[in-house]
Amino acid sequence: MKRIVIFASGSGTNAENIITYFQQRGGASVVQVLSNNPHAKVLEKCKSLNISALSFNRAAFQKGAIIHSILKDENPDLIVLAGFLWKIPEHLLKDFSNRIINIHPALLPKYGGKGMYGMNVHKAVKENKEEESGITIHFVNEHYDQGAIIFQAKCDISTEDSAKDIAAKVHELEMEHFPRIIESLL
């Protein structure tokens, strides 16, 4: 059985989708969810799904051995960033090389980098009058949103679409494709 660890910062809709996908299909399971936000809704969702979930602070993530130790103990085949907003430290990138992936709510290389997350992305897409947006699933490296692209999916945008409408279209793509791409990587 393949093992997945998820890092999340917020509501946990992607994490929940991934967890339930593998609970229904088998072949892999989410063994741990880690969050940098002690108030993140993802932690509550994990309780109801019987998935171990912990929160941590910046020191435990950047310099401490706690997160590193948890990851070593869990021995994940894949680490999935699902709405996780912190940059991954170099020691984790080194020890889990080519085993950390992220989903970004835009078609990289456009609208990537520090500060480009969530509604910030969708507002920028709207302001620039883009005709399409989408998702990018990519490997994580030492730079925000610059790792090798694994998969992209697109959606059309009309001039009437608001940033919220764009976000909803992109979210549908995330729900449809993220678990399937994870499964194919495993």
C-alpha contacts under 8 A as a table, 3 or more apart, distances in Angstrom:
res1	aa1	res2	aa2	distance
1	M	27	G	5.36
1	M	28	A	5.12
1	M	29	S	7.22
2	K	27	G	6.32
2	K	28	A	4.30
2	K	29	S	6.44
2	K	76	P	7.52
2	K	77	D	6.03
2	K	186	L	6.94
3	R	28	A	5.74
3	R	29	S	5.47
3	R	30	V	6.09
3	R	31	V	6.23
3	R	74	E	7.78
3	R	75	N	7.33
3	R	76	P	4.78
3	R	77	D	5.24
3	R	78	L	6.71
4	I	28	A	7.17
4	I	29	S	5.96
4	I	30	V	4.54
4	I	31	V	5.88
4	I	32	Q	7.21
4	I	76	P	5.25
4	I	77	D	6.09
4	I	78	L	5.10
4	I	79	I	5.83
4	I	80	V	7.13
5	V	30	V	5.75
5	V	31	V	5.89
5	V	32	Q	4.94
5	V	33	V	5.81
5	V	34	L	7.63
5	V	71	L	7.92
5	V	74	E	7.90
5	V	76	P	6.09
5	V	78	L	6.57
5	V	79	I	4.87
5	V	80	V	6.20
6	I	15	A	6.87
6	I	30	V	7.20
6	I	32	Q	6.42
6	I	33	V	4.72
6	I	34	L	6.23
6	I	79	I	5.80
6	I	80	V	4.72
6	I	81	L	5.84
6	I	82	A	6.69
7	F	33	V	5.79
7	F	34	L	4.82
7	F	35	S	5.70
7	F	79	I	7.47
7	F	80	V	6.20
7	F	81	L	4.88
7	F	82	A	6.08
7	F	83	G	7.60
7	F	84	F	5.77
8	A	12	G	6.55
8	A	15	A	7.23
8	A	33	V	7.23
8	A	34	L	6.39
8	A	35	S	5.09
8	A	36	N	7.34
8	A	42	V	7.10
8	A	81	L	6.23
8	A	82	A	5.15
8	A	83	G	5.15
8	A	84	F	4.39
8	A	85	L	7.82
9	S	12	G	7.49
9	S	35	S	5.33
9	S	36	N	5.81
9	S	37	N	5.62
9	S	40	A	6.10
9	S	42	V	7.53
9	S	82	A	7.86
9	S	83	G	5.80
9	S	84	F	4.83
9	S	85	L	6.55
10	G	37	N	7.27
10	G	40	A	4.79
10	G	41	K	5.99
10	G	42	V	6.15
10	G	83	G	6.64
10	G	84	F	7.66
11	S	40	A	6.06
11	S	41	K	4.61
11	S	42	V	5.17
12	G	15	A	4.95
12	G	16	E	5.89
12	G	40	A	7.75
12	G	41	K	6.26
12	G	42	V	4.11
12	G	43	L	7.88
12	G	45	K	7.22
12	G	82	A	7.52
12	G	83	G	7.55
13	T	16	E	5.14
13	T	17	N	6.09
13	T	42	V	7.49
14	N	17	N	5.02
14	N	18	I	6.17
14	N	82	A	5.91
14	N	83	G	7.60
14	N	174	E	7.25
14	N	175	M	6.67
14	N	178	F	7.92
15	A	18	I	5.16
15	A	19	I	6.10
15	A	42	V	7.26
15	A	82	A	6.13
16	E	19	I	5.08
16	E	20	T	6.10
16	E	42	V	7.62
16	E	45	K	6.91
16	E	46	C	7.51
17	N	20	T	5.37
17	N	21	Y	5.97
17	N	175	M	6.65
17	N	179	P	7.32
18	I	21	Y	5.08
18	I	22	F	6.38
18	I	30	V	7.87
18	I	178	F	7.51
18	I	179	P	5.24
19	I	22	F	5.54
19	I	23	Q	6.13
19	I	29	S	6.99
19	I	30	V	5.87
19	I	49	L	7.98
20	T	23	Q	4.89
20	T	24	Q	6.10
21	Y	24	Q	5.40
21	Y	25	R	6.18
21	Y	179	P	6.63
22	F	25	R	4.92
22	F	26	G	5.13
22	F	27	G	7.11
22	F	28	A	5.91
22	F	29	S	5.66
22	F	30	V	7.61
22	F	179	P	7.98
23	Q	26	G	5.72
23	Q	29	S	6.67
26	G	29	S	7.00
28	A	183	E	7.86
30	V	33	V	7.51
30	V	51	I	7.30
31	V	51	I	6.66
31	V	52	S	6.76
31	V	74	E	7.26
32	Q	51	I	6.42
32	Q	52	S	5.10
32	Q	53	A	5.77
32	Q	54	L	7.99
32	Q	74	E	7.74
33	V	43	L	7.84
33	V	46	C	7.59
33	V	51	I	7.28
33	V	52	S	6.28
33	V	53	A	4.56
33	V	54	L	6.51
34	L	53	A	5.68
34	L	54	L	5.06
34	L	55	S	5.70
34	L	56	F	7.47
35	S	38	P	6.95
35	S	40	A	7.32
35	S	42	V	7.98
35	S	43	L	7.63
35	S	53	A	7.64
35	S	54	L	6.26
35	S	55	S	4.56
35	S	56	F	6.34
35	S	84	F	7.70
36	N	55	S	5.44
36	N	56	F	5.13
36	N	57	N	5.85
36	N	58	R	7.28
37	N	40	A	5.24
37	N	55	S	6.13
37	N	56	F	7.20
37	N	57	N	7.80
38	P	43	L	7.81
38	P	55	S	5.24
38	P	56	F	7.24
39	H	43	L	7.61
40	A	43	L	5.86
40	A	44	E	7.64
41	K	44	E	5.30
41	K	45	K	6.40
42	V	45	K	5.00
42	V	46	C	6.17
43	L	46	C	5.19
43	L	47	K	6.57
43	L	53	A	5.93
43	L	54	L	7.32
44	E	47	K	5.22
44	E	48	S	6.68
45	K	48	S	5.31
45	K	49	L	6.32
46	C	49	L	4.94
46	C	50	N	5.94
46	C	51	I	4.91
46	C	52	S	6.70
46	C	53	A	6.30
47	K	50	N	5.11
47	K	51	I	6.09
47	K	52	S	7.30
47	K	53	A	7.57
48	S	51	I	7.82
56	F	60	A	6.20
56	F	61	F	6.98
57	N	60	A	5.47
57	N	61	F	6.46
58	R	61	F	5.08
58	R	62	Q	5.93
59	A	62	Q	5.29
59	A	63	K	5.56
59	A	64	G	6.00
60	A	63	K	6.03
60	A	64	G	4.35
60	A	65	A	6.83
60	A	66	I	5.97
60	A	67	I	6.45
61	F	64	G	5.98
61	F	65	A	7.82
61	F	66	I	7.48
61	F	67	I	5.90
61	F	68	H	7.92
61	F	89	P	7.76
62	Q	89	P	5.97
64	G	67	I	7.06
64	G	68	H	7.63
65	A	68	H	5.09
65	A	69	S	5.76
66	I	69	S	5.09
66	I	70	I	6.23
67	I	70	I	5.05
67	I	71	L	6.18
68	H	71	L	5.17
68	H	72	K	6.15
68	H	92	L	7.00
69	S	72	K	5.05
69	S	73	D	6.10
70	I	73	D	5.13
70	I	74	E	6.10
71	L	74	E	5.07
71	L	75	N	5.89
71	L	76	P	6.93
72	K	75	N	5.06
72	K	76	P	7.89
76	P	79	I	6.45
77	D	99	R	6.60
77	D	186	L	7.17
78	L	99	R	4.82
78	L	100	I	6.00
78	L	101	I	7.58
78	L	186	L	7.42
79	I	99	R	5.89
79	I	100	I	4.59
79	I	101	I	6.35
80	V	100	I	5.88
80	V	101	I	5.13
80	V	102	N	6.01
81	L	84	F	5.40
81	L	100	I	7.38
81	L	101	I	6.05
81	L	102	N	4.66
81	L	103	I	6.79
82	A	102	N	6.48
82	A	103	I	6.38
83	G	103	I	7.50
85	L	117	Y	7.76
87	K	142	E	7.73
87	K	143	H	7.85
87	K	144	Y	6.86
88	I	92	L	6.77
88	I	93	L	6.80
88	I	140	V	7.95
88	I	141	N	7.93
88	I	142	E	7.18
89	P	92	L	5.60
89	P	93	L	6.47
89	P	142	E	7.63
90	E	93	L	4.93
90	E	94	K	6.05
90	E	142	E	6.64
91	H	94	K	5.13
91	H	95	D	6.17
92	L	95	D	5.12
92	L	96	F	5.81
92	L	97	S	7.88
93	L	96	F	5.32
93	L	97	S	5.35
93	L	100	I	7.53
93	L	140	V	7.69
93	L	141	N	6.70
93	L	142	E	7.44
94	K	97	S	5.22
96	F	99	R	5.35
96	F	100	I	6.71
97	S	100	I	7.01
98	N	101	I	7.86
98	N	139	F	6.53
98	N	140	V	7.66
99	R	139	F	7.58
100	I	139	F	5.89
100	I	140	V	5.61
101	I	137	I	6.94
101	I	138	H	5.55
101	I	139	F	4.36
101	I	140	V	5.36
102	N	137	I	5.66
102	N	138	H	5.51
102	N	139	F	6.29
102	N	140	V	6.34
103	I	135	I	6.86
103	I	136	T	5.71
103	I	137	I	4.43
103	I	138	H	6.53
103	I	174	E	7.88
103	I	178	F	7.57
104	H	107	L	7.74
104	H	108	L	7.75
104	H	112	G	7.79
104	H	117	Y	7.51
104	H	135	I	5.65
104	H	136	T	5.14
104	H	137	I	6.33
104	H	138	H	7.99
104	H	145	D	7.49
105	P	117	Y	7.19
105	P	118	G	7.03
105	P	121	V	7.09
105	P	122	H	7.98
105	P	134	G	6.18
105	P	135	I	4.71
105	P	136	T	6.64
105	P	170	V	6.34
105	P	171	H	7.81
106	A	110	K	6.94
106	A	111	Y	6.28
106	A	112	G	7.50
106	A	121	V	7.02
106	A	122	H	7.98
106	A	133	S	5.62
106	A	134	G	4.86
106	A	135	I	4.78
106	A	136	T	6.19
106	A	170	V	7.81
107	L	110	K	5.82
107	L	111	Y	7.31
107	L	133	S	5.98
107	L	134	G	5.42
107	L	135	I	5.55
107	L	136	T	5.58
107	L	152	Q	6.81
107	L	153	A	7.90
107	L	154	K	7.54
108	L	111	Y	6.44
108	L	112	G	6.12
108	L	135	I	7.98
108	L	136	T	6.21
108	L	145	D	7.42
109	P	112	G	6.04
109	P	145	D	7.63
109	P	146	Q	7.39
111	Y	116	M	6.21
111	Y	121	V	6.07
111	Y	124	A	7.44
111	Y	125	V	7.61
112	G	116	M	5.47
112	G	117	Y	7.84
112	G	121	V	7.97
112	G	144	Y	7.15
112	G	145	D	5.57
112	G	146	Q	7.92
113	G	116	M	5.58
113	G	143	H	7.81
113	G	144	Y	4.89
113	G	145	D	5.65
113	G	146	Q	7.87
114	K	144	Y	6.14
115	G	120	N	7.39
116	M	120	N	5.70
116	M	121	V	5.33
117	Y	120	N	5.60
117	Y	121	V	5.48
118	G	121	V	5.73
118	G	122	H	6.91
118	G	167	A	7.87
119	M	122	H	4.95
119	M	123	K	5.89
119	M	163	A	7.05
119	M	164	K	7.67
119	M	167	A	7.11
120	N	123	K	5.33
120	N	124	A	6.25
121	V	124	A	5.21
121	V	125	V	6.20
122	H	125	V	5.00
122	H	126	K	6.17
122	H	163	A	5.07
122	H	164	K	7.45
122	H	166	I	6.16
122	H	167	A	6.08
123	K	126	K	5.08
123	K	127	E	6.03
123	K	163	A	5.14
124	A	127	E	5.03
124	A	128	N	6.10
125	V	128	N	5.33
125	V	129	K	6.38
125	V	130	E	5.67
125	V	133	S	7.32
125	V	163	A	7.77
126	K	129	K	5.09
126	K	130	E	6.35
126	K	161	D	7.85
126	K	162	S	6.94
126	K	163	A	5.98
126	K	166	I	7.92
127	E	130	E	7.91
129	K	159	T	7.20
130	E	133	S	7.19
130	E	157	I	7.06
131	E	156	D	5.99
131	E	157	I	4.96
131	E	158	S	6.54
131	E	159	T	7.89
132	E	154	K	6.55
132	E	155	C	5.53
132	E	156	D	4.40
132	E	157	I	4.99
133	S	154	K	5.63
133	S	155	C	5.51
133	S	156	D	6.59
133	S	157	I	6.94
133	S	166	I	7.68
133	S	170	V	7.25
134	G	152	Q	7.10
134	G	153	A	5.46
134	G	154	K	4.20
134	G	155	C	5.45
134	G	169	K	7.89
134	G	170	V	5.37
134	G	173	L	7.07
135	I	152	Q	5.51
135	I	153	A	5.48
135	I	154	K	6.68
135	I	170	V	6.48
135	I	173	L	6.83
135	I	174	E	6.78
136	T	149	I	6.90
136	T	150	I	7.54
136	T	151	F	5.82
136	T	152	Q	4.53
136	T	153	A	6.92
137	I	149	I	6.19
137	I	150	I	5.53
137	I	151	F	5.17
137	I	152	Q	6.36
137	I	178	F	7.56
138	H	145	D	7.61
138	H	147	G	5.79
138	H	148	A	5.53
138	H	149	I	4.26
138	H	150	I	4.94
138	H	151	F	6.88
139	F	147	G	4.86
139	F	148	A	5.37
139	F	149	I	6.51
139	F	150	I	7.00
140	V	143	H	7.74
140	V	144	Y	7.79
140	V	145	D	7.11
140	V	146	Q	7.31
140	V	147	G	4.96
140	V	148	A	7.61
141	N	144	Y	7.43
141	N	145	D	7.92
141	N	146	Q	6.79
141	N	147	G	5.11
143	H	146	Q	5.62
143	H	147	G	7.32
144	Y	147	G	7.87
149	I	152	Q	7.66
151	F	181	I	7.62
153	A	173	L	6.90
154	K	173	L	7.87
155	C	169	K	6.79
155	C	170	V	7.12
155	C	173	L	7.98
157	I	161	D	6.40
157	I	166	I	6.89
158	S	161	D	5.39
161	D	164	K	7.74
161	D	165	D	5.36
161	D	166	I	6.35
162	S	165	D	4.98
162	S	166	I	6.30
163	A	166	I	5.05
163	A	167	A	6.13
164	K	167	A	4.93
164	K	168	A	6.21
165	D	168	A	5.11
165	D	169	K	6.36
166	I	169	K	5.16
166	I	170	V	6.17
167	A	170	V	5.13
167	A	171	H	5.97
168	A	171	H	5.02
168	A	172	E	6.32
169	K	172	E	5.27
169	K	173	L	6.68
170	V	173	L	5.14
170	V	174	E	6.38
171	H	174	E	4.94
171	H	175	M	6.26
172	E	175	M	5.19
172	E	176	E	6.19
173	L	176	E	5.12
173	L	177	H	5.94
173	L	178	F	7.92
174	E	177	H	5.47
174	E	178	F	5.39
175	M	178	F	6.17
175	M	179	P	7.45
176	E	179	P	7.35
176	E	180	R	7.52
177	H	180	R	5.32
177	H	181	I	6.10
178	F	181	I	5.28
178	F	182	I	6.21
179	P	182	I	5.04
179	P	183	E	6.14
180	R	183	E	5.04
180	R	184	S	6.28
181	I	184	S	5.02
181	I	185	L	6.24
182	I	185	L	5.16
182	I	186	L	6.32
183	E	186	L	5.19
